[in-house]
């Protein structure tokens, strides 16, 4: 914007300078009335006069004999020159200077030209600055990346070895096609990178660009779609024309679901802009004309909405899954992001990787960045283990709100709520170990109980799920058995327990009464970003029986948790009192508090606790966030499973 304004200012100044060059003015003097001028001429006081058109400038002597300049406009008087000569005035006559035709046209048309230039400028802005301005509206916006453009190699990509192997094979195909074609193999037309957000699909594509010794074009799926029908299709054609000229090459389309959604879903029918663009993409990838040497690499985290014609062999021949990293992958990713971070000797990368199950590559990058910022906040020279623990808690649960004023009664309620979760988890053999419990408010929560699995879980048995329901019930029971009250803090516990029990009965076949059958249909809710189960196509009697079985499953585990707390009531008091006094307890402090010993009082800035969110499968490592600070409605801030 600034450059364009500066350009027009320079153009205006240039035109003004040219005008001044062709219209050099006479030397100006003091303005004088014509009558005074005639009087001074008749008195012989005028010394010199220069005449140009109806204007006269010159010098005269005043009454004191001093020379002064004058400037006067005269009427059309043919005798003026003779009168001046008669008074012995030195007369000079200037010819009329003709302004060049081009300059006169520019001067007269300058306002109109300025309006046209402003209109063109705003039209270019509306078009997104496409190539060629107004004439390049249908041109492709694909950018050709060179070797020096943000070079990323496979050494910068970790945690997805299988995906790297797939794309490495494509790069080798481009470098040495004879290695594969001698056995009848054909170069793949397209490769689709699929995975949850933040797993490194775009980073992997950048690594392909860094490793490939062929031209690499990059474009976003949203760059094809415009408000005018046919523009997207024109840009697809232009993109493939550019790619053919540079073949063999790679074209990367990020977020392809922006233009590759299932056809027929729009209200415009076949004339819908997105469908026109998709149709052209299908034709270019595998249509009548061949596109040998052009490989299309695309990325999306929504493969379920893509058109089936786009996913068939011959178009996207390979679908490369980029999943969330496992334990080894998280360790490798952390090492990549820790290269530029000075680490203290007490930072254990393996322990940190073990404590972050379910984190994606972007989550781990954010974790390292938050740890570095926390270390800088306290003017440390190196990032310590405590910084990573603080960053982990902040990423998972939000910033501490120590300034929040909480009454002693609410603090006591929160302490027994979290102590109930913790004690039940301690005495269930299939439960994940408790690694931290705190009653320090974070976000909208007043307390947390953190569990971390010993290893990544990819499958869950029935006893583990039953134990999870019992742990969820422990919070309400801790309040009810000791304080004799019920608060809204357990509302989310009940919600998650009910959903888990219903899935066990209707989806996972873990009920003897209902048998190994699936009741209801799983549907994806795009606005919720997750799948939900709808009990459709089942009779009222079956639905009633499901409700009875689910209720019995929850009540049995509620009674089991109640027996544990009643049997170990003294430890419940010890644990709650320790939380009220010290606010945060780690694994060691929890065990010491349950034995009646004084906790080690490890400050949270030096805490060695670790935890993390879940792997993609449900359920897994859970973070129970205790009571909400919104007392006027049931709490929805108790986050159970974090995926």
Beta strands, then each sheet from edge to edge (+ up, - down):
strand 1: 30-31
strand 2: 46-52
strand 3: 55-61
strand 4: 67-73
strand 5: 90-93
strand 6: 143-145
strand 7: 190-194
strand 8: 215-220
strand 9: 249-254
strand 10: 294-300
strand 11: 318-321
strand 12: 433-438
strand 13: 448-452
strand 14: 521-525
strand 15: 530-534
strand 16: 584-586
strand 17: 623-625
sheet 1: 1+ 4+ 3- 2+ 5+
sheet 2: 6+ 8- 9- 10- 7- 11-
sheet 3: 16+ 12- 13+ 17-
sheet 4: 14+ 15-
end
